[in-house]
Amino acid sequence: MAHISASVYTSHVPAIGAAMDLSKTREPYWQPLFAGYDFSRQWLKENRPDVILLVYNDHATAFSLDMIPTFALGTAAEYQVADEGWGPRPVPKVIGHPELASHIAQSVIQQDFDLTIINKMDVDHGLTVPLSLMCGEKDPVKDAWPCPVIPLAVNVVQYPVPSGQRCLNLGRAIRKAIESYDENLNVQIWGTGGMSHQLQGARAGLINKEWDNRFLDLLIENPVGLSEIPHIEYVREAGSEGIELVMWLIARGAMADVDCAKPLPKVLHRFYHVPASNTAVGHLILQNQA
């Protein structure tokens, strides 16, 4: 049977992708941030999964205010890199895994989650920046991402957005779906977005280091309790865009210790950095324990 071996959590700041694409990673401003992913890149090389299920939010490229799915699962064979206004990022296209994605859709919908099924869409920086951070620079012609990727887009842009509890429960349903897939696949699930930041208004540039690190503590030790935090606290403490952090709860809910009599996952790497384009960057790698 398929199984989830680990979960990865990371911010997906668009300026990070631009810094990589423009060869600025060694500049004094950016070097400390990218150094925080050195361990992660080596770890991914040594622990390459068969499939990554990547939770992210679209930034008005695949979807618009005309159509806003709460949870949208990509079931396509491949995904082109989106043009977000200045041309597509110079990174490889994303190869999907239609068989596992379709199985997850069937299983999760039967568990009473109403997913939107996406057979064709472009993917933006919300998905490609985490891949770049974890995999390093890629030549779009010669290289490829290390494995197939299943995109799961979550609406955290236009209210109403899903609650933390709903996201944690979706992770639980995804774990059951993957574990019922009749092929021996090693799957990683990645939660992306956040951490504290606000892009507009009187509080533009808000960063709350204390709240961010408390979030990381609870994500590791008490994800069920963390899922009960209301939307208003995310907005008040982490800024208007801090609500993206509910997507991390999908990845955390898919880990083996949630609902099971198993130990907490092992923390392989934890990193936090401020600033990155007026945003706090958080990063975790959690490994299921046998």
C-alpha positions as CSV (number, residue, x, y, z in Angstrom):
1,M,0.0,0.0,0.0
2,A,1.0,3.6,-0.4
3,H,2.1,5.5,2.7
4,I,3.0,9.0,3.8
5,S,6.6,9.1,5.0
6,A,7.0,12.8,5.8
7,S,5.5,16.3,5.6
8,V,7.2,19.5,4.6
9,Y,6.1,23.0,5.5
10,T,7.4,26.2,3.9
11,S,6.5,29.7,2.9
12,H,6.0,30.4,-0.8
13,V,7.0,34.1,-1.1
14,P,7.1,35.1,-4.8
15,A,10.2,37.2,-4.3
16,I,12.1,34.0,-3.3
17,G,11.4,32.6,-6.8
18,A,12.5,35.9,-8.4
19,A,15.8,35.8,-6.3
20,M,16.5,32.3,-7.6
21,D,15.6,33.1,-11.2
22,L,17.8,36.2,-11.2
23,S,20.8,34.5,-9.5
24,K,20.6,36.6,-6.3
25,T,20.7,33.8,-3.8
26,R,24.2,34.7,-2.6
27,E,23.5,38.4,-2.1
28,P,23.7,39.4,1.6
29,Y,20.0,40.0,1.8
30,W,19.0,36.5,0.5
31,Q,21.9,34.3,1.6
32,P,20.7,33.7,5.2
33,L,17.3,32.6,3.9
34,F,18.6,30.1,1.3
35,A,21.1,28.7,3.8
36,G,18.1,27.6,5.9
37,Y,17.2,25.2,3.1
38,D,20.6,23.6,2.6
39,F,19.7,20.7,4.9
40,S,16.4,20.3,3.2
41,R,17.8,20.0,-0.3
42,Q,20.2,17.3,0.8
43,W,17.5,15.5,2.7
44,L,15.2,15.5,-0.3
45,K,18.0,14.0,-2.5
46,E,18.5,11.2,0.0
47,N,14.7,10.7,0.7
48,R,13.2,11.2,-2.7
49,P,9.5,10.3,-2.7
50,D,7.6,8.7,-5.5
51,V,4.9,11.4,-5.3
52,I,4.5,14.8,-3.6
53,L,1.0,16.1,-2.8
54,L,1.5,19.8,-2.6
55,V,-1.0,22.0,-0.8
56,Y,-0.9,25.7,-1.9
57,N,-3.1,28.6,-2.8
58,D,-3.6,30.0,-6.3
59,H,-3.0,33.7,-6.7
60,A,-5.7,34.6,-9.3
61,T,-4.0,32.7,-12.1
62,A,-5.9,29.4,-12.5
63,F,-8.9,30.8,-10.7
64,S,-10.5,34.3,-10.5
65,L,-13.4,35.9,-8.6
66,D,-15.6,34.3,-11.3
67,M,-14.9,30.8,-9.8
68,I,-13.5,30.2,-6.3
69,P,-13.3,26.5,-5.3
70,T,-12.6,25.9,-1.6
71,F,-10.5,22.8,-2.3
72,A,-9.4,21.9,-5.9
73,L,-7.4,18.8,-6.6
74,G,-5.3,18.5,-9.8
75,T,-5.8,15.2,-11.6
76,A,-3.9,16.1,-14.8
77,A,-0.9,14.4,-16.3
78,E,1.1,17.7,-16.4
79,Y,0.8,21.4,-15.4
80,Q,2.3,24.4,-17.2
81,V,4.0,27.2,-15.2
82,A,1.7,30.2,-15.1
83,D,2.4,33.6,-16.4
84,E,1.7,35.9,-13.5
85,G,2.2,39.1,-15.4
86,W,5.9,39.0,-16.2
87,G,6.2,35.7,-18.0
88,P,6.3,32.2,-16.6
89,R,9.1,31.4,-14.2
90,P,12.0,29.6,-16.0
91,V,11.4,26.3,-14.2
92,P,10.3,22.9,-15.5
93,K,6.7,22.0,-16.1
94,V,5.1,20.0,-13.3
95,I,4.3,16.3,-14.0
96,G,1.2,15.0,-12.2
97,H,0.1,11.6,-11.1
98,P,-3.4,11.1,-12.4
99,E,-3.9,7.6,-11.1
100,L,-3.2,8.5,-7.4
101,A,-4.9,11.9,-7.7
102,S,-8.1,10.3,-9.1
103,H,-8.0,7.7,-6.3
104,I,-7.6,10.5,-3.7
105,A,-10.5,12.4,-5.2
106,Q,-12.7,9.3,-5.1
107,S,-11.8,8.4,-1.5
108,V,-12.0,11.9,-0.1
109,I,-15.3,12.7,-1.7
110,Q,-16.7,9.4,-0.3
111,Q,-15.5,10.8,3.1
112,D,-17.9,13.7,2.5
113,F,-15.4,16.3,1.3
114,D,-16.6,18.2,-1.8
115,L,-13.5,18.6,-4.0
116,T,-13.3,20.4,-7.3
117,I,-11.6,18.2,-9.8
118,I,-9.2,20.1,-12.0
119,N,-8.1,18.3,-15.3
120,K,-6.3,21.3,-16.7
121,M,-4.7,24.3,-15.0
122,D,-1.5,26.4,-14.8
123,V,0.4,26.5,-11.5
124,D,1.8,29.7,-10.0
125,H,4.5,30.6,-7.5
126,G,2.5,29.1,-4.7
127,L,3.5,25.7,-6.0
128,T,6.7,26.4,-7.9
129,V,8.6,28.4,-5.2
130,P,8.4,25.5,-2.6
131,L,9.7,23.1,-5.3
132,S,12.5,25.5,-6.1
133,L,13.4,25.9,-2.4
134,M,13.5,22.2,-1.8
135,C,15.1,21.1,-5.1
136,G,17.4,24.0,-6.1
137,E,17.7,25.7,-9.4
138,K,16.4,23.8,-12.4
139,D,17.0,24.3,-16.1
140,P,13.5,24.3,-17.7
141,V,14.8,22.5,-20.7
142,K,17.4,20.0,-19.4
143,D,16.0,19.3,-15.9
144,A,12.8,18.1,-14.2
145,W,11.4,18.1,-10.7
146,P,12.4,15.0,-8.8
147,C,9.0,13.2,-8.9
148,P,5.4,13.7,-9.9
149,V,3.4,16.3,-8.0
150,I,-0.3,16.4,-7.2
151,P,-1.5,20.0,-6.6
152,L,-4.2,20.7,-4.0
153,A,-5.3,24.4,-4.3
154,V,-7.0,25.9,-1.3
155,N,-9.0,29.1,-1.2
156,V,-7.4,31.4,1.4
157,V,-7.8,34.5,-0.7
158,Q,-11.5,35.3,-0.8
159,Y,-13.7,34.9,2.3
160,P,-15.2,32.6,3.4
161,V,-12.1,30.4,3.7
162,P,-12.0,26.9,5.3
163,S,-11.4,26.7,9.0
164,G,-8.3,25.2,10.5
165,Q,-10.3,22.2,11.8
166,R,-11.7,21.6,8.3
167,C,-8.2,21.6,6.9
168,L,-6.9,19.2,9.6
169,N,-9.8,16.9,8.8
170,L,-9.1,17.0,5.1
171,G,-5.6,15.9,5.9
172,R,-7.0,13.0,7.9
173,A,-9.1,12.0,4.9
174,I,-6.2,12.3,2.5
175,R,-4.1,10.0,4.7
176,K,-6.8,7.4,4.6
177,A,-7.1,7.8,0.8
178,I,-3.3,7.4,0.2
179,E,-3.1,4.4,2.6
180,S,-5.9,2.6,0.6
181,Y,-4.1,3.0,-2.7
182,D,-3.0,-0.4,-3.9
183,E,0.6,0.4,-5.0
184,N,3.7,0.7,-2.9
185,L,4.3,4.4,-3.2
186,N,6.3,6.7,-0.9
187,V,4.3,9.9,-0.6
188,Q,5.3,13.2,0.9
189,I,2.7,15.9,1.7
190,W,3.7,19.5,1.7
191,G,1.9,22.4,3.2
192,T,2.8,25.9,2.0
193,G,2.1,29.6,2.5
194,G,2.5,32.0,5.4
195,M,3.9,32.9,7.8
196,S,2.8,36.2,9.3
197,H,2.5,38.9,6.7
198,Q,0.2,41.6,5.5
199,L,0.4,43.1,2.1
200,Q,-1.9,46.2,2.3
201,G,-3.5,48.7,4.6
202,A,-2.2,50.4,7.8
203,R,-0.5,47.2,9.0
204,A,1.3,46.4,5.8
205,G,4.6,44.7,6.6
206,L,3.3,43.2,9.9
207,I,5.5,40.4,11.2
208,N,4.8,38.6,14.5
209,K,7.8,36.4,15.4
210,E,6.4,35.2,18.7
211,W,3.1,34.1,17.2
212,D,4.8,32.4,14.3
213,N,7.1,30.3,16.5
214,R,4.2,29.4,18.8
215,F,2.4,28.2,15.7
216,L,5.3,26.0,14.8
217,D,5.4,24.6,18.3
218,L,1.7,23.8,18.3
219,L,1.9,22.4,14.8
220,I,4.5,19.9,16.0
221,E,3.1,19.1,19.4
222,N,-0.7,19.8,19.4
223,P,-2.1,20.1,15.9
224,V,-5.7,19.3,17.1
225,G,-5.6,22.2,19.5
226,L,-4.0,24.4,16.8
227,S,-6.8,23.6,14.5
228,E,-9.3,25.3,16.9
229,I,-7.8,28.7,16.4
230,P,-10.4,31.0,14.8
231,H,-9.8,33.0,11.6
232,I,-9.9,36.3,13.5
233,E,-6.8,35.3,15.5
234,Y,-4.9,34.6,12.3
235,V,-5.8,38.0,11.0
236,R,-5.2,39.8,14.2
237,E,-1.9,38.2,15.1
238,A,-0.4,37.1,11.7
239,G,-1.9,39.7,9.3
240,S,-4.5,39.4,6.6
241,E,-2.3,36.9,4.6
242,G,-1.4,34.9,7.7
243,I,-4.6,32.9,7.1
244,E,-2.5,30.9,4.5
245,L,-1.2,29.0,7.5
246,V,-4.4,26.9,7.7
247,M,-3.0,25.0,4.7
248,W,-0.2,23.7,6.8
249,L,-2.9,21.9,8.9
250,I,-3.9,19.8,5.9
251,A,-0.3,18.4,5.7
252,R,-0.2,18.0,9.5
253,G,-3.5,16.2,9.6
254,A,-2.2,13.6,7.1
255,M,0.6,12.5,9.5
256,A,0.3,9.1,11.3
257,D,0.1,10.4,14.9
258,V,-3.2,12.3,14.3
259,D,-6.0,9.9,15.4
260,C,-3.6,7.0,15.8
261,A,-1.8,5.7,18.8
262,K,1.6,6.6,17.4
263,P,4.4,8.9,18.6
264,L,4.7,12.5,17.4
265,P,6.6,12.8,14.1
266,K,10.3,13.4,14.3
267,V,11.4,17.0,13.7
268,L,14.2,16.7,11.1
269,H,14.6,20.4,10.4
270,R,13.1,23.7,11.7
271,F,14.0,27.1,10.3
272,Y,12.6,30.6,10.7
273,H,13.8,33.8,9.0
274,V,12.8,37.4,8.8
275,P,12.5,39.2,6.5
276,A,12.0,38.0,3.0
277,S,10.3,40.7,1.0
278,N,8.5,42.0,4.2
279,T,7.4,38.5,5.1
280,A,8.3,35.9,7.7
281,V,9.5,32.6,6.3
282,G,8.9,29.4,8.2
283,H,10.0,25.9,7.4
284,L,9.7,22.4,8.9
285,I,10.3,18.8,7.9
286,L,8.4,16.2,10.0
287,Q,9.0,12.5,9.5
288,N,6.6,9.8,10.5
289,Q,8.0,7.4,13.1
290,A,7.6,3.7,12.6
